[in-house]
Amino acid sequence: TNYSLETGNLDGCLAIDEKYATGSRDGCIGNYAETFGAPAACDYLSNIYMRTNCYGNMILGNYTMTVEKCSAISQADWKDKCFTRAASDGGDATICSYISGAYERKRCLENFAAQ
C-alpha cells in the first residue's frame, strides 16, 4: 500500500496476491483510487459491490473528472457517467460526444441546454 501511495503507481497494489490477501489488495486499490481521484483503479477491485461503491464515490463524489480519467475506465456505464461529470466539471458540452450510451449522452447534453 505505501509503495503505491508514495509513488502513484498502482502496480504495488496489483502485486498483492489476491488468493491470499484479497482484503489487503482491495484496501490498497480503494486507497489508491481515493488518494489520486483515479476511478479506473476501481476496475481492479475483486467484486461488483466494491467496484460500484468505488466508481460512485469517485464519479459522484467530490473528485474532478477529466476525459483522461474517464477514458481509462473499463465499465461502460460508469465510463459514460464519468464523461457526463467531466463535461459538467469542465463546462464543456463537447465531452458528451465521448458517451456511448444514448440515454446518458442525452442526459449530459441536457445539463447544458438548461444553461
C-alpha positions in Angstrom: 0.0 0.0 0.0 2.7 2.5 1.0 4.6 2.0 -2.2 1.5 2.7 -4.4 0.5 5.7 -2.4 4.0 7.1 -2.2 4.9 6.6 -5.9 1.4 7.0 -7.5 2.0 3.6 -9.1 -1.0 1.2 -8.8 1.3 -1.8 -9.6 2.2 -2.1 -5.9 -1.5 -2.8 -5.1 -1.9 -5.2 -8.0 1.2 -7.2 -6.9 -0.6 -8.2 -3.7 -1.7 -11.9 -4.3 -5.5 -11.8 -4.1 -5.6 -15.5 -3.5 -4.1 -15.0 -0.1 -4.7 -11.3 0.7 -7.9 -10.2 -1.1 -8.8 -7.7 1.6 -5.4 -6.1 1.6 -5.3 -5.9 -2.2 -8.8 -4.4 -2.3 -8.0 -2.0 0.5 -4.8 -0.8 -1.3 -6.7 -0.3 -4.5 -9.5 1.6 -2.8 -7.0 3.9 -1.0 -5.1 4.5 -4.3 -8.4 5.4 -6.1 -9.3 7.9 -3.3 -5.8 9.3 -2.9 -5.4 10.0 -6.6 -9.0 10.5 -7.7 -8.5 7.7 -10.1 -11.7 5.9 -11.0 -10.0 3.4 -13.3 -8.4 1.8 -10.3 -11.9 0.7 -9.3 -11.8 -1.8 -12.3 -9.3 -3.9 -10.3 -11.5 -4.5 -7.2 -12.5 -8.1 -6.5 -16.3 -7.8 -6.6 -19.1 -5.8 -8.2 -20.2 -4.3 -4.9 -16.8 -2.8 -4.2 -16.4 -1.7 -7.8 -19.8 0.0 -7.8 -19.1 1.8 -4.5 -15.7 2.9 -5.7 -17.0 4.2 -9.0 -19.8 6.0 -7.3 -17.5 7.6 -4.7 -15.1 8.8 -7.4 -17.6 9.9 -10.1 -20.4 11.2 -8.0 -18.2 12.4 -5.1 -16.0 15.4 -4.7 -13.4 14.5 -7.3 -12.8 16.4 -10.5 -13.2 14.1 -13.5 -11.4 14.6 -16.8 -11.6 12.9 -20.2 -8.3 11.2 -19.5 -9.6 9.7 -16.2 -12.9 8.6 -17.7 -11.3 7.1 -20.8 -9.3 4.7 -18.6 -12.5 3.1 -17.0 -13.4 -0.3 -18.5 -17.0 -0.5 -17.3 -19.2 1.2 -20.0 -22.0 2.6 -17.8 -19.6 4.1 -15.3 -17.4 5.4 -18.1 -20.4 7.2 -19.6 -21.4 8.7 -16.2 -17.8 9.8 -15.8 -17.9 11.7 -19.1 -21.1 13.4 -18.0 -19.4 14.5 -14.8 -16.2 15.6 -16.8 -18.4 17.7 -19.1 -20.0 19.3 -16.2 -16.8 19.8 -14.3 -15.1 21.3 -17.3 -18.1 23.3 -18.6 -17.6 21.6 -22.0 -20.5 20.0 -23.8 -18.3 18.5 -26.5 -17.2 15.9 -23.9 -20.7 14.5 -24.1 -19.7 13.1 -27.5 -17.5 10.6 -25.8 -20.5 8.9 -24.3 -21.6 5.7 -26.0 -25.0 5.2 -24.3 -27.8 7.2 -25.9 -29.6 7.9 -22.6 -26.5 9.1 -20.8 -25.4 11.2 -23.8 -28.9 12.9 -23.8 -28.7 13.5 -20.1 -25.2 15.0 -20.5 -26.4 17.4 -23.2 -29.5 18.4 -21.2 -27.2 19.7 -18.5 -26.0 22.3 -21.0 -29.4 23.0 -22.6 -30.7 24.3 -19.2 -28.0 27.0 -19.1 
